[in-house]
């Protein structure tokens, strides 16, 4: 199983165990990216 590790102020680990994983600023995404250059639902 794959694991995404996001380093920054607080280290965050996300298990990539679903067929589709959503990335973006919106809190409903599987991986929330806190950056103004990322759209609400990026990928």
N, CA and C atoms as an extended XYZ file, in Angstrom:
129
Properties=species:S:1:pos:R:3:atomname:S:1:resname:S:1:resid:I:1 pbc="F F F"
N         0.845       -1.175        0.000 N   UNK     1
C         0.000        0.000        0.000 CA  UNK     1
C         0.893        1.242        0.000 C   UNK     1
N         0.483        2.248       -0.726 N   UNK     2
C         1.257        3.488       -0.817 CA  UNK     2
C         0.848        4.467        0.271 C   UNK     2
N         1.819        5.263        0.698 N   UNK     3
C         1.574        6.299        1.694 CA  UNK     3
C         2.217        7.578        1.203 C   UNK     3
N         1.458        8.673        1.231 N   UNK     4
C         1.965        9.992        0.873 CA  UNK     4
C         2.342       10.707        2.164 C   UNK     4
N         3.569       11.218        2.235 N   UNK     5
C         4.022       11.955        3.406 CA  UNK     5
C         4.238       13.408        2.997 C   UNK     5
N         3.515       14.306        3.647 N   UNK     6
C         3.608       15.733        3.357 CA  UNK     6
C         4.355       16.377        4.513 C   UNK     6
N         5.495       16.969        4.209 N   UNK     7
C         6.298       17.627        5.233 CA  UNK     7
C         6.031       19.122        5.196 C   UNK     7
N         6.065       19.734        6.318 N   UNK     8
C         5.843       21.168        6.441 CA  UNK     8
C         5.842       21.514        7.914 C   UNK     8
N         5.005       22.486        8.303 N   UNK     9
C         4.909       22.849        9.717 CA  UNK     9
C         4.484       21.643       10.551 C   UNK     9
N         3.551       20.871        9.998 N   UNK    10
C         3.092       19.647       10.660 CA  UNK    10
C         3.158       18.518        9.640 C   UNK    10
N         3.857       17.460        9.985 N   UNK    11
C         3.972       16.319        9.082 CA  UNK    11
C         2.629       15.608        8.997 C   UNK    11
N         2.202       15.282        7.782 N   UNK    12
C         0.925       14.622        7.575 CA  UNK    12
C         1.147       13.397        6.706 C   UNK    12
N         0.547       12.280        7.080 N   UNK    13
C         0.641       11.052        6.303 CA  UNK    13
C        -0.750       10.679        5.811 C   UNK    13
N        -0.863       10.339        4.533 N   UNK    14
C        -2.142        9.969        3.929 CA  UNK    14
C        -1.965        8.622        3.249 C   UNK    14
N        -2.785        7.668        3.611 N   UNK    15
C        -2.750        6.368        2.961 CA  UNK    15
C        -3.457        6.483        1.608 C   UNK    15
N        -2.807        5.997        0.572 N   UNK    16
C        -3.371        6.045       -0.770 CA  UNK    16
C        -3.987        4.679       -1.065 C   UNK    16
N        -5.137        4.434       -0.450 N   UNK    17
C        -5.755        3.120       -0.502 CA  UNK    17
C        -7.108        3.104       -1.212 C   UNK    17
N        -7.416        4.170       -1.945 N   UNK    18
C        -8.675        4.242       -2.695 CA  UNK    18
C        -8.371        4.293       -4.186 C   UNK    18
N        -9.362        3.954       -4.997 N   UNK    19
C        -9.184        4.001       -6.452 CA  UNK    19
C        -8.969        5.429       -6.934 C   UNK    19
N        -9.633        6.392       -6.281 N   UNK    20
C        -9.489        7.809       -6.625 CA  UNK    20
C        -9.177        8.596       -5.361 C   UNK    20
N        -8.168        9.454       -5.434 N   UNK    21
C        -7.778       10.327       -4.327 CA  UNK    21
C        -7.886       11.762       -4.837 C   UNK    21
N        -8.578       12.622       -4.089 N   UNK    22
C        -8.719       14.014       -4.517 CA  UNK    22
C        -7.745       14.909       -3.753 C   UNK    22
N        -7.200       15.891       -4.484 N   UNK    23
C        -6.254       16.860       -3.941 CA  UNK    23
C        -6.812       18.264       -4.160 C   UNK    23
N        -6.619       19.160       -3.225 N   UNK    24
C        -7.031       20.550       -3.407 CA  UNK    24
C        -7.117       21.282       -2.083 C   UNK    24
N        -7.516       22.560       -2.152 N   UNK    25
C        -7.624       23.394       -0.946 CA  UNK    25
C        -8.879       23.107       -0.138 C   UNK    25
N        -9.944       22.678       -0.791 N   UNK    26
C       -11.216       22.444       -0.106 CA  UNK    26
C       -11.080       21.329        0.934 C   UNK    26
N       -11.685       21.521        2.086 N   UNK    27
C       -11.578       20.562        3.175 CA  UNK    27
C       -12.188       19.204        2.909 C   UNK    27
N       -12.999       19.077        1.861 N   UNK    28
C       -13.612       17.781        1.556 CA  UNK    28
C       -12.700       16.872        0.732 C   UNK    28
N       -11.549       17.371        0.286 N   UNK    29
C       -10.599       16.552       -0.465 CA  UNK    29
C        -9.935       15.535        0.451 C   UNK    29
N        -9.450       14.451       -0.135 N   UNK    30
C        -8.705       13.454        0.637 CA  UNK    30
C        -7.383       14.038        1.132 C   UNK    30
N        -6.729       14.820        0.273 N   UNK    31
C        -5.479       15.492        0.626 CA  UNK    31
C        -5.710       16.989        0.473 C   UNK    31
N        -5.694       17.707        1.590 N   UNK    32
C        -5.933       19.152        1.578 CA  UNK    32
C        -4.590       19.863        1.509 C   UNK    32
N        -4.445       20.718        0.485 N   UNK    33
C        -3.218       21.472        0.260 CA  UNK    33
C        -3.471       22.936        0.580 C   UNK    33
N        -2.821       23.434        1.594 N   UNK    34
C        -3.024       24.803        2.055 CA  UNK    34
C        -2.098       25.754        1.295 C   UNK    34
N        -2.511       26.100        0.068 N   UNK    35
C        -1.716       27.006       -0.767 CA  UNK    35
C        -2.652       27.768       -1.684 C   UNK    35
N        -2.428       29.056       -1.809 N   UNK    36
C        -3.291       29.879       -2.662 CA  UNK    36
C        -3.110       29.580       -4.152 C   UNK    36
N        -2.070       28.884       -4.520 N   UNK    37
C        -1.852       28.559       -5.942 CA  UNK    37
C        -2.536       27.250       -6.347 C   UNK    37
N        -3.153       26.571       -5.382 N   UNK    38
C        -3.861       25.316       -5.661 CA  UNK    38
C        -5.352       25.603       -5.642 C   UNK    38
N        -6.091       25.079       -6.616 N   UNK    39
C        -7.531       25.309       -6.673 CA  UNK    39
C        -8.238       24.483       -5.580 C   UNK    39
N        -9.491       24.776       -5.365 N   UNK    40
C       -10.271       24.075       -4.353 CA  UNK    40
C       -10.323       22.579       -4.591 C   UNK    40
N       -10.484       22.205       -5.848 N   UNK    41
C       -10.489       20.792       -6.257 CA  UNK    41
C        -9.489       20.665       -7.376 C   UNK    41
N        -8.229       20.457       -7.048 N   UNK    42
C        -7.131       20.524       -8.004 CA  UNK    42
C        -7.009       19.276       -8.855 C   UNK    42
N        -6.992       18.134       -8.246 N   UNK    43
C        -6.808       16.889       -9.004 CA  UNK    43
C        -7.486       15.748       -8.290 C   UNK    43
